[in-house]
Amino acid sequence: MIAIRAATPADAGAIAAIYAPHVLIGAASFEEAAPDADMIAARMAASADLYPWMVATQGEDQRGVLAYAYASAFHPRAAYRWTVETTIYVADAAQRRGAGRLLYGALVETLRAQGFTQAVARIALPNDGSIALHEAVGFRRAGVQREVGYKHGRWIDVGLWQCELAEPATPPREPLPFAAIGVRRG
C-alpha cells in the first residue's frame, strides 16, 4: 500500500538519495552537484510553511520513501504569489507503480485547497514519462524554451506544463499556508 504524507526533515536523506541520480547522471535537473540531506532539509525549511513538501511511502508504517514532490514560488515578485512551480521525483525502483501519480495528484489537490490558482512545471526534454505523469493530473503543455540548459555535453530544451488550479478571483484571497491545510487527496 502506498501512503502519502507531508515530508519531514527525517525524510531529507531519502529525498537526497532519490534526487542524486537525476543530478549526477540524468538531465531532469540542471543542478550539477547533488545536494546532501542537510541541504534538502534547508530547502524544506525555506518553504516557510507556505509551500508543500510531500512524500509517497511504502506501507502503513510510512517508511521507505518512494517519491517526493513539492511546490515553490514561481517567481519572487509579489504579483506572482498565486502561482507555484511544482516538482516531482520518483525513485527508480518505484517507477510505474503508481506512487508518482498518487503523490502528484495529492500535491495538486493540496495546492487547490491552499488557494493557489496556477501550477507550472518545467520538464527537461525529451521525457515522455514525466510528460505523461503531468498530463495525467491535469497539466497541459504551455510552451518550450529551446536549448536553455547545457549538461552532459549537450544543450537541453525545457518544456513548460501548466495546470489551472482554480478560477482566478478578483480580488484574490491570499494562499493559505501548507501548515494550516495539510495533505489533501481528491
Backbone as ProteinMPNN parsed JSONL, in Angstrom:
{"seq_chain_A": "MIAIRAATPADAGAIAAIYAPHVLIGAASFEEAAPDADMIAARMAASADLYPWMVATQGEDQRGVLAYAYASAFHPRAAYRWTVETTIYVADAAQRRGAGRLLYGALVETLRAQGFTQAVARIALPNDGSIALHEAVGFRRAGVQREVGYKHGRWIDVGLWQCELAEPATPPREPLPFAAIGVRRG", "coords_chain_A": {"N_chain_A": [[0.833, -1.178, 0.0], [0.534, 2.203, -0.822], [1.305, 5.166, 0.801], [0.567, 8.623, 1.332], [2.043, 11.51, 2.567], [2.915, 14.491, 4.478], [6.208, 15.66, 4.019], [9.005, 15.308, 6.227], [11.797, 16.661, 8.12], [13.267, 14.369, 8.712], [13.029, 12.852, 6.44], [14.8, 13.866, 4.655], [17.281, 12.657, 3.936], [16.482, 10.385, 2.437], [15.129, 11.681, 0.384], [17.238, 13.146, -0.767], [18.737, 10.978, -1.719], [17.024, 9.908, -3.689], [16.993, 12.034, -5.468], [19.687, 12.473, -6.238], [20.721, 10.75, -8.478], [19.423, 11.96, -10.642], [20.602, 14.398, -10.746], [23.368, 13.815, -10.994], [23.647, 11.918, -13.08], [21.462, 11.985, -14.863], [19.416, 14.251, -16.874], [17.242, 15.595, -15.966], [17.346, 17.388, -13.901], [18.901, 20.541, -13.585], [20.869, 21.074, -11.826], [24.285, 20.633, -10.873], [25.76, 19.53, -8.867], [24.974, 17.167, -6.484], [22.689, 17.77, -3.9], [23.133, 17.292, -0.377], [21.639, 15.601, 2.495], [21.403, 17.57, 4.507], [21.274, 19.921, 3.001], [18.915, 19.487, 1.577], [17.102, 19.419, 3.715], [17.346, 22.069, 4.535], [16.266, 23.372, 2.327], [13.66, 22.471, 2.504], [12.921, 23.681, 4.927], [13.074, 26.324, 4.158], [10.761, 26.72, 2.799], [8.967, 27.972, 4.319], [6.624, 27.107, 5.55], [4.594, 27.659, 3.788], [4.672, 26.449, 1.25], [4.042, 23.176, 0.037], [5.829, 20.174, 0.859], [5.962, 16.87, 0.063], [5.722, 13.294, 0.49], [5.646, 10.016, -0.962], [5.154, 6.91, 0.445], [5.995, 3.496, 1.281], [3.756, 1.176, 2.499], [1.965, 0.809, 5.642], [3.468, 1.707, 7.777], [4.643, 3.942, 6.889], [7.244, 4.317, 5.999], [10.236, 4.137, 4.017], [10.691, 5.911, 1.532], [9.281, 6.461, -1.559], [8.88, 8.383, -3.479], [9.039, 11.928, -3.989], [7.527, 15.172, -3.822], [7.1, 18.636, -4.419], [6.151, 22.105, -3.973], [7.051, 25.385, -5.014], [7.907, 28.89, -4.939], [6.831, 30.523, -7.856], [7.885, 32.807, -8.982], [9.806, 35.496, -7.636], [8.57, 38.042, -7.431], [5.863, 39.871, -6.012], [3.29, 39.882, -7.27], [3.061, 37.446, -8.481], [2.344, 35.584, -6.581], [0.218, 33.787, -6.42], [0.736, 31.744, -8.058], [2.491, 28.712, -8.463], [5.516, 26.765, -8.742], [5.994, 23.421, -9.563], [7.422, 20.252, -8.599], [8.505, 16.904, -9.043], [9.959, 13.813, -8.127], [10.637, 10.427, -8.641], [11.699, 7.452, -7.151], [13.924, 5.195, -8.787], [13.363, 2.454, -8.408], [10.696, 2.55, -7.837], [9.329, 3.286, -10.056], [6.578, 3.337, -12.307], [4.715, 2.215, -10.563], [2.634, 3.564, -9.562], [2.995, 5.373, -7.513], [3.979, 7.932, -8.113], [1.878, 9.176, -9.531], [-0.222, 9.139, -7.613], [0.969, 10.703, -5.604], [1.528, 13.156, -6.946], [-1.024, 13.899, -7.709], [-2.136, 14.34, -5.173], [-0.561, 16.512, -4.392], [-1.413, 18.484, -6.239], [-4.148, 18.707, -5.485], [-3.833, 19.621, -2.867], [-2.593, 22.104, -3.292], [-4.694, 23.399, -4.592], [-6.559, 23.53, -2.473], [-5.196, 25.272, -0.849], [-5.49, 27.648, -2.173], [-4.005, 28.522, -4.346], [-3.731, 29.503, -7.789], [-2.563, 28.728, -10.22], [-0.339, 26.22, -11.44], [2.927, 25.551, -12.424], [5.121, 23.573, -14.288], [8.41, 22.576, -15.086], [9.961, 20.722, -17.544], [12.67, 18.858, -18.486], [13.521, 18.121, -21.77], [13.92, 15.39, -24.077], [11.251, 13.699, -22.315], [9.218, 11.507, -21.908], [7.894, 10.005, -19.893], [7.641, 11.773, -17.687], [6.131, 13.793, -18.864], [3.743, 12.377, -19.42], [2.94, 11.775, -16.783], [2.512, 14.38, -15.716], [0.444, 15.292, -17.412], [-1.525, 13.46, -16.77], [-2.447, 14.325, -14.322], [-3.599, 16.726, -14.869], [-2.056, 18.795, -16.021], [-1.176, 20.855, -18.809], [0.498, 21.31, -21.917], [2.412, 24.238, -22.218], [4.386, 25.535, -23.552], [7.745, 25.757, -24.98], [11.08, 26.154, -24.066], [13.849, 26.705, -25.841], [16.948, 25.035, -25.923], [18.026, 25.89, -23.357], [19.452, 24.915, -21.226], [22.622, 23.508, -20.433], [24.096, 20.476, -20.214], [25.925, 17.545, -19.467], [27.357, 17.596, -21.876], [25.601, 18.511, -23.852], [23.028, 20.622, -25.263], [19.899, 21.392, -23.8], [16.412, 21.33, -24.196], [13.619, 22.844, -22.517], [10.459, 22.007, -21.507], [7.382, 23.626, -20.785], [4.784, 23.064, -18.612], [1.446, 23.577, -17.602], [-1.004, 23.886, -15.05], [-4.267, 24.691, -14.375], [-5.377, 25.568, -11.332], [-7.437, 26.795, -9.979], [-10.2, 28.953, -10.683], [-9.249, 32.206, -11.281], [-9.921, 34.671, -8.873], [-11.249, 37.984, -8.414], [-10.927, 40.499, -6.21], [-8.083, 38.35, -5.51], [-7.898, 35.897, -2.837], [-5.475, 35.562, -0.247], [-3.071, 32.928, -0.514], [-3.351, 30.028, 1.542], [-1.305, 28.785, 4.221], [0.598, 25.755, 3.879], [1.01, 24.441, 6.248], [-1.366, 24.939, 7.587], [-3.271, 23.643, 6.101], [-2.538, 20.977, 5.352], [-2.004, 17.681, 3.908], [-3.949, 17.007, 1.088], [-6.283, 14.954, -0.603], [-7.795, 13.971, -3.668]], "CA_chain_A": [[0.0, 0.0, 0.0], [1.269, 3.463, -0.912], [0.762, 6.226, 1.646], [1.002, 9.979, 1.002], [2.08, 12.338, 3.771], [3.835, 15.625, 4.461], [7.606, 15.309, 4.264], [9.592, 15.84, 7.451], [13.261, 16.702, 8.0], [13.799, 13.0, 8.767], [12.981, 12.306, 5.078], [15.757, 14.564, 3.798], [18.266, 11.72, 3.395], [15.843, 9.592, 1.384], [14.872, 12.598, -0.739], [18.53, 13.391, -1.409], [19.123, 9.755, -2.439], [16.193, 9.823, -4.9], [17.336, 13.143, -6.357], [21.085, 12.443, -6.675], [20.967, 10.254, -9.834], [18.911, 12.918, -11.625], [21.599, 15.466, -10.803], [24.683, 13.338, -11.398], [23.632, 11.114, -14.302], [20.381, 12.392, -15.754], [19.295, 15.644, -17.299], [15.981, 16.158, -15.489], [17.713, 18.513, -13.05], [20.039, 21.302, -14.107], [21.923, 21.182, -10.827], [25.438, 19.834, -11.253], [26.241, 18.854, -7.654], [23.814, 16.644, -5.756], [22.613, 18.258, -2.525], [23.071, 16.263, 0.657], [20.441, 15.647, 3.342], [21.32, 18.866, 5.188], [20.822, 20.921, 2.026], [17.494, 19.223, 1.319], [16.372, 19.873, 4.903], [17.332, 23.539, 4.499], [15.298, 23.766, 1.298], [12.334, 22.227, 3.073], [12.684, 24.717, 5.938], [12.92, 27.608, 3.472], [9.418, 26.84, 2.226], [8.266, 28.85, 5.255], [5.31, 26.521, 5.839], [3.617, 28.018, 2.764], [4.703, 25.524, 0.124], [4.085, 21.766, 0.459], [6.788, 19.122, 0.536], [5.218, 15.65, 0.345], [6.363, 12.049, 0.085], [4.907, 8.76, -1.084], [5.894, 5.884, 1.176], [5.503, 2.134, 1.146], [3.216, 0.517, 3.668], [1.276, 1.543, 6.692], [4.411, 2.326, 8.701], [5.017, 5.181, 6.217], [8.694, 4.401, 5.817], [10.63, 3.771, 2.671], [10.211, 6.947, 0.619], [9.265, 6.043, -2.96], [8.855, 9.568, -4.332], [8.759, 13.172, -3.287], [7.051, 16.267, -4.658], [6.968, 19.877, -3.665], [5.865, 23.334, -4.7], [7.882, 26.52, -4.613], [7.483, 30.144, -5.56], [7.029, 30.582, -9.305], [8.712, 33.99, -9.223], [9.857, 36.233, -6.367], [7.766, 39.261, -7.383], [4.625, 39.656, -5.243], [2.106, 39.658, -8.096], [3.043, 36.046, -8.892], [2.237, 34.719, -5.406], [-0.857, 32.804, -6.552], [1.242, 30.724, -8.973], [3.59, 27.92, -7.91], [6.232, 25.832, -9.598], [5.938, 22.106, -8.933], [8.497, 19.316, -8.908], [8.339, 15.545, -8.531], [10.961, 12.806, -8.479], [10.252, 9.087, -8.204], [12.841, 6.535, -7.089], [13.958, 4.263, -9.914], [12.713, 1.193, -8.025], [9.253, 2.77, -7.684], [8.761, 3.707, -11.341], [5.416, 2.616, -12.856], [3.967, 1.517, -9.502], [1.512, 4.416, -9.193], [3.325, 6.308, -6.435], [4.105, 9.276, -8.655], [0.56, 9.73, -9.852], [-0.916, 9.395, -6.349], [1.626, 11.814, -4.92], [1.354, 14.415, -7.682], [-2.441, 14.23, -7.586], [-2.324, 14.916, -3.841], [0.052, 17.844, -4.399], [-2.322, 19.389, -6.956], [-5.329, 18.947, -4.639], [-3.402, 20.435, -1.732], [-2.393, 23.467, -3.795], [-6.039, 23.951, -4.806], [-7.124, 23.842, -1.161], [-4.483, 26.424, -0.322], [-5.923, 28.853, -2.869], [-3.176, 28.887, -5.49], [-4.554, 29.451, -9.0], [-1.852, 28.095, -11.332], [0.889, 25.474, -11.157], [3.773, 25.452, -13.614], [6.194, 22.587, -14.173], [9.439, 22.609, -16.134], [10.379, 19.345, -17.835], [13.766, 18.737, -19.447], [13.046, 17.313, -22.887], [12.664, 14.636, -24.038], [10.953, 12.977, -21.079], [7.848, 11.041, -22.108], [7.3, 9.57, -18.629], [7.257, 12.949, -16.899], [5.026, 14.442, -19.581], [2.538, 11.571, -19.178], [2.544, 11.975, -15.393], [1.946, 15.724, -15.569], [-0.841, 15.38, -18.111], [-2.487, 12.606, -16.059], [-3.007, 15.053, -13.182], [-4.239, 17.966, -15.301], [-1.183, 19.787, -16.647], [-1.205, 20.936, -20.269], [1.692, 21.935, -22.485], [2.283, 25.692, -22.316], [5.454, 26.089, -24.381], [9.076, 25.156, -24.917], [12.234, 27.039, -24.078], [14.839, 25.968, -26.631], [18.371, 24.995, -25.586], [18.279, 26.805, -22.245], [20.354, 24.294, -20.26], [23.717, 22.728, -21.001], [24.504, 19.463, -19.246], [26.433, 16.297, -20.043], [27.85, 17.812, -23.231], [24.573, 18.843, -24.849], [22.015, 21.63, -24.94], [18.637, 20.737, -23.466], [15.18, 22.118, -24.212], [12.762, 22.702, -21.347], [9.032, 22.199, -21.769], [6.584, 24.208, -19.715], [3.445, 22.496, -18.472], [0.695, 24.416, -16.674], [-2.26, 23.339, -14.552], [-5.132, 25.66, -13.717], [-5.811, 25.009, -10.054], [-8.701, 27.439, -9.604], [-10.567, 30.148, -11.442], [-8.747, 33.371, -10.553], [-10.929, 35.6, -8.345], [-10.834, 39.385, -8.359], [-9.507, 40.294, -5.908], [-7.812, 37.003, -4.988], [-7.552, 35.77, -1.417], [-4.097, 35.111, -0.059], [-2.948, 31.482, -0.334], [-3.217, 29.543, 2.91], [-0.074, 28.005, 4.412], [0.507, 24.3, 3.887], [0.919, 24.029, 7.645], [-2.758, 25.057, 8.023], [-4.121, 22.809, 5.234], [-2.125, 19.579, 5.37], [-2.112, 16.936, 2.648], [-5.305, 16.768, 0.6], [-6.399, 13.974, -1.693], [-9.026, 14.177, -4.425]], "C_chain_A": [[0.88, 1.245, 0.0], [0.549, 4.501, -0.063], [1.355, 7.56, 1.214], [0.958, 10.786, 2.291], [2.999, 13.534, 3.556], [5.246, 15.118, 4.738], [8.062, 15.959, 5.567], [11.108, 15.926, 7.255], [13.905, 15.314, 8.059], [13.804, 12.333, 7.389], [14.075, 12.873, 4.181], [16.802, 13.637, 3.189], [17.698, 10.884, 2.267], [15.554, 10.449, 0.156], [16.172, 12.876, -1.489], [18.979, 12.182, -2.229], [18.31, 9.573, -3.72], [16.648, 10.849, -5.93], [18.729, 13.011, -6.976], [21.302, 11.889, -8.084], [20.486, 11.214, -10.927], [19.874, 14.089, -11.795], [22.882, 14.961, -11.445], [24.711, 12.645, -12.75], [22.632, 11.642, -15.32], [20.411, 13.863, -16.105], [17.993, 16.275, -16.828], [16.217, 17.353, -14.584], [18.902, 19.227, -13.678], [21.058, 21.621, -13.019], [23.066, 20.282, -11.264], [26.08, 19.112, -10.085], [25.01, 18.44, -6.858], [23.799, 17.188, -4.328], [22.543, 17.095, -1.541], [21.814, 16.456, 1.502], [20.298, 16.989, 4.046], [20.825, 19.957, 4.248], [19.346, 20.731, 1.696], [16.663, 19.703, 2.508], [16.29, 21.392, 4.939], [16.337, 24.039, 3.454], [13.872, 23.573, 1.804], [11.987, 23.324, 4.077], [12.433, 26.075, 5.289], [11.537, 27.785, 2.851], [8.497, 27.649, 3.128], [6.846, 28.39, 5.551], [4.242, 26.88, 4.808], [3.524, 26.936, 1.693], [4.851, 24.08, 0.603], [5.337, 21.028, -0.006], [6.093, 17.841, 0.97], [5.998, 14.435, -0.129], [5.325, 10.948, -0.084], [5.774, 7.702, -0.421], [5.25, 4.523, 0.95], [4.983, 1.643, 2.481], [2.619, 1.431, 4.709], [2.228, 2.211, 7.671], [4.974, 3.629, 8.138], [6.527, 5.377, 6.166], [9.01, 4.012, 4.395], [10.08, 4.74, 1.648], [10.387, 6.465, -0.823], [9.392, 7.227, -3.908], [8.662, 10.79, -3.452], [8.323, 14.226, -4.303], [6.948, 17.504, -3.787], [6.573, 21.017, -4.594], [6.784, 24.413, -4.165], [7.349, 27.767, -5.308], [7.778, 30.084, -7.058], [7.996, 31.703, -9.661], [8.712, 34.819, -7.954], [8.989, 37.507, -6.306], [6.375, 38.964, -6.837], [3.413, 39.324, -6.103], [1.985, 38.216, -8.592], [2.686, 35.094, -7.755], [1.111, 33.698, -5.458], [-0.47, 31.664, -7.499], [2.429, 30.027, -8.325], [4.28, 27.144, -9.019], [6.254, 24.507, -8.86], [7.056, 21.208, -9.445], [8.151, 17.957, -8.317], [9.497, 14.69, -9.013], [10.529, 11.484, -7.854], [11.501, 8.211, -8.213], [12.769, 5.551, -8.251], [13.197, 2.974, -9.608], [11.195, 1.326, -7.924], [8.574, 3.214, -8.981], [7.624, 2.776, -11.754], [4.677, 1.767, -11.808], [2.799, 2.364, -9.005], [1.814, 5.44, -8.122], [3.391, 7.746, -6.943], [2.765, 9.926, -8.93], [-0.249, 10.039, -8.586], [-0.349, 10.627, -5.649], [1.361, 13.136, -5.628], [-0.106, 14.853, -7.662], [-2.74, 14.875, -6.241], [-1.709, 16.307, -3.758], [-0.868, 18.847, -5.077], [-3.545, 19.71, -6.108], [-4.987, 19.817, -3.438], [-3.217, 21.888, -2.158], [-3.735, 24.156, -4.072], [-6.649, 24.391, -3.475], [-6.452, 25.062, -0.538], [-4.912, 27.73, -0.98], [-4.988, 29.348, -3.956], [-4.027, 28.73, -6.751], [-3.89, 28.745, -10.174], [-0.643, 27.337, -10.8], [1.635, 25.325, -12.474], [4.865, 24.435, -13.327], [7.135, 22.749, -15.349], [9.945, 21.177, -16.306], [11.5, 19.387, -18.868], [13.33, 17.747, -20.513], [14.192, 16.601, -23.595], [12.495, 13.92, -22.695], [9.493, 12.534, -21.122], [7.159, 10.631, -20.812], [6.822, 10.741, -17.79], [6.099, 13.688, -17.56], [3.718, 13.694, -19.31], [2.031, 11.763, -17.751], [1.885, 13.335, -15.201], [0.569, 15.822, -16.224], [-1.914, 14.537, -17.423], [-3.128, 13.328, -14.878], [-3.485, 16.456, -13.562], [-3.353, 19.039, -15.89], [-1.331, 19.713, -18.168], [0.033, 21.679, -20.752], [1.448, 23.43, -22.677], [3.395, 26.318, -23.147], [6.756, 25.342, -24.199], [10.113, 26.264, -24.941], [13.371, 26.245, -24.713], [16.255, 26.155, -26.092], [18.747, 25.972, -24.473], [19.209, 26.226, -21.178], [21.413, 23.483, -20.975], [24.212, 21.77, -19.93], [24.923, 18.201, -19.983], [26.781, 16.453, -21.531], [26.8, 18.125, -24.277], [23.63, 19.927, -24.33], [20.669, 20.938, -24.78], [17.497, 21.74, -23.53], [14.408, 21.861, -22.928], [11.329, 22.993, -21.763], [8.35, 22.781, -20.547], [5.204, 23.578, -19.751], [2.731, 23.302, -17.395], [-0.625, 23.751, -16.312], [-3.052, 24.463, -13.891], [-5.7, 24.997, -12.467], [-7.177, 25.538, -9.644], [-8.949, 28.61, -10.539], [-10.057, 31.36, -10.663], [-9.884, 34.315, -10.138], [-10.359, 37.013, -8.355], [-11.592, 40.065, -7.24], [-9.285, 38.883, -5.347], [-7.581, 37.023, -3.48], [-6.114, 35.257, -1.331], [-4.063, 33.585, 0.08], [-2.749, 31.124, 1.138], [-1.922, 28.745, 3.058], [-0.351, 26.5, 4.394], [0.345, 23.787, 5.312], [-0.517, 24.066, 8.154], [-3.686, 24.105, 7.277], [-3.81, 21.324, 5.371], [-2.32, 18.94, 4.005], [-3.579, 16.717, 2.315], [-5.254, 15.753, -0.529], [-7.744, 14.156, -2.344], [-10.122, 13.22, -4.12]], "O_chain_A": [[1.859, 1.321, 0.743], [-0.66, 4.693, -0.19], [2.505, 7.624, 0.78], [-0.033, 10.754, 3.02], [3.757, 13.589, 2.588], [5.448, 14.252, 5.59], [7.57, 17.018, 5.956], [11.645, 15.328, 6.323], [14.986, 15.116, 7.505], [14.514, 11.348, 7.19], [14.256, 12.402, 3.057], [17.174, 13.818, 2.029], [18.358, 10.69, 1.246], [15.714, 9.995, -0.976], [16.195, 12.842, -2.719], [19.541, 12.342, -3.313], [18.851, 9.129, -4.732], [16.684, 10.561, -7.127], [18.927, 13.401, -8.127], [22.028, 12.522, -8.85], [21.072, 11.273, -12.008], [19.945, 14.695, -12.864], [23.425, 15.607, -12.342], [25.686, 12.768, -13.491], [22.938, 11.731, -16.509], [21.299, 14.611, -15.696], [17.667, 17.385, -17.248], [15.371, 18.245, -14.508], [19.798, 18.592, -14.234], [22.011, 22.362, -13.263], [22.847, 19.281, -11.948], [26.862, 18.182, -10.284], [24.122, 19.25, -6.592], [24.798, 17.076, -3.619], [21.967, 16.049, -1.837], [21.022, 17.365, 1.252], [19.185, 17.499, 4.174], [20.046, 20.82, 4.65], [18.609, 21.707, 1.553], [15.622, 20.332, 2.317], [15.263, 21.945, 5.335], [15.642, 25.029, 3.683], [12.995, 24.402, 1.564], [10.868, 23.837, 4.07], [11.667, 26.884, 5.813], [11.185, 28.884, 2.424], [7.374, 27.973, 2.744], [5.962, 29.216, 5.778], [3.096, 26.451, 4.941], [2.429, 26.553, 1.28], [5.679, 23.789, 1.466], [5.829, 21.236, -1.115], [5.673, 17.729, 2.121], [6.828, 14.529, -1.033], [4.276, 10.949, 0.559], [6.972, 7.607, -0.686], [4.112, 4.421, 0.49], [5.694, 1.691, 3.484], [2.753, 2.654, 4.657], [1.851, 3.179, 8.333], [5.7, 4.342, 8.831], [7.014, 6.502, 6.281], [8.122, 3.597, 3.65], [9.104, 4.431, 0.964], [11.487, 6.11, -1.247], [9.94, 7.1, -5.003], [8.184, 10.695, -2.322], [8.696, 14.18, -5.475], [6.737, 17.421, -2.577], [6.65, 20.91, -5.818], [7.235, 24.362, -3.021], [6.457, 27.696, -6.153], [8.851, 29.644, -7.47], [8.833, 31.548, -10.551], [7.703, 34.847, -7.249], [8.707, 37.994, -5.211], [5.779, 37.935, -7.157], [2.574, 38.532, -5.675], [0.924, 37.811, -9.069], [2.724, 33.88, -7.959], [1.058, 32.814, -4.603], [-1.249, 30.736, -7.716], [3.276, 30.675, -7.708], [3.711, 26.9, -10.083], [6.508, 24.472, -7.656], [7.563, 21.375, -10.554], [7.579, 17.867, -7.231], [9.959, 14.82, -10.147], [10.114, 11.43, -6.696], [12.27, 8.229, -9.174], [11.684, 5.127, -8.649], [12.469, 2.463, -10.459], [10.486, 0.32, -7.924], [7.374, 3.487, -8.992], [7.71, 1.563, -11.565], [4.091, 0.735, -12.134], [2.054, 1.934, -8.125], [0.978, 6.298, -7.84], [2.913, 8.667, -6.28], [2.548, 11.091, -8.598], [-0.889, 11.087, -8.501], [-1.092, 11.481, -5.165], [1.01, 14.126, -4.986], [-0.394, 16.048, -7.605], [-3.502, 15.839, -6.166], [-2.276, 17.194, -3.12], [-1.085, 19.941, -4.555], [-3.943, 20.872, -6.02], [-5.787, 20.665, -3.041], [-3.644, 22.8, -1.451], [-3.891, 25.35, -3.817], [-7.19, 25.491, -3.366], [-7.082, 25.799, 0.22], [-4.72, 28.803, -0.41], [-5.146, 30.467, -4.445], [-4.945, 27.91, -6.777], [-4.584, 28.213, -11.04], [-0.005, 27.758, -9.835], [1.042, 25.013, -13.507], [5.461, 24.439, -12.251], [6.708, 23.025, -16.469], [10.31, 20.513, -15.336], [11.315, 19.882, -19.979], [12.831, 16.665, -20.202], [15.295, 17.136, -23.702], [13.474, 13.582, -22.03], [8.639, 13.116, -20.453], [5.965, 10.879, -20.644], [5.72, 10.707, -17.242], [5.189, 14.156, -16.876], [2.7, 14.316, -19.005], [0.827, 11.897, -17.533], [0.82, 13.431, -14.591], [-0.361, 16.377, -15.639], [-3.096, 14.874, -17.492], [-4.237, 12.981, -14.473], [-3.748, 17.281, -12.687], [-3.851, 20.111, -16.235], [-1.579, 18.648, -18.732], [0.545, 22.567, -20.071], [0.424, 23.841, -23.222], [3.351, 27.517, -23.42], [6.865, 24.425, -23.385], [10.029, 27.196, -25.742], [13.801, 25.227, -24.171], [16.7, 27.274, -25.84], [19.667, 26.777, -24.624], [19.7, 26.96, -20.321], [21.143, 22.848, -21.995], [24.686, 22.19, -18.874], [24.336, 17.84, -21.003], [26.529, 15.556, -22.335], [27.073, 18.018, -25.472], [23.465, 20.113, -23.125], [20.338, 20.017, -25.527], [17.59, 22.847, -22.998], [14.525, 20.794, -22.324], [11.018, 24.06, -22.293], [8.704, 22.461, -19.412], [4.54, 23.561, -20.788], [3.337, 23.67, -16.389], [-1.278, 23.136, -17.154], [-2.569, 25.109, -12.961], [-6.41, 23.995, -12.545], [-7.975, 24.823, -9.038], [-8.018, 29.179, -11.109], [-10.403, 31.522, -9.493], [-10.706, 34.705, -10.967], [-9.145, 37.209, -8.309], [-12.814, 40.192, -7.326], [-10.201, 38.292, -4.775], [-7.131, 38.022, -2.918], [-5.619, 34.6, -2.246], [-4.938, 33.01, 0.726], [-2.066, 31.832, 1.877], [-1.49, 28.094, 2.107], [-1.403, 26.043, 4.84], [-0.371, 22.815, 5.552], [-0.865, 23.308, 9.06], [-4.772, 23.791, 7.765], [-4.722, 20.506, 5.493], [-2.753, 19.598, 3.059], [-4.359, 16.291, 3.168], [-4.299, 15.707, -1.305], [-8.73, 14.459, -1.672], [-11.201, 13.309, -4.705]]}, "name": "protein", "num_of_chains": 1, "seq": "MIAIRAATPADAGAIAAIYAPHVLIGAASFEEAAPDADMIAARMAASADLYPWMVATQGEDQRGVLAYAYASAFHPRAAYRWTVETTIYVADAAQRRGAGRLLYGALVETLRAQGFTQAVARIALPNDGSIALHEAVGFRRAGVQREVGYKHGRWIDVGLWQCELAEPATPPREPLPFAAIGVRRG"}
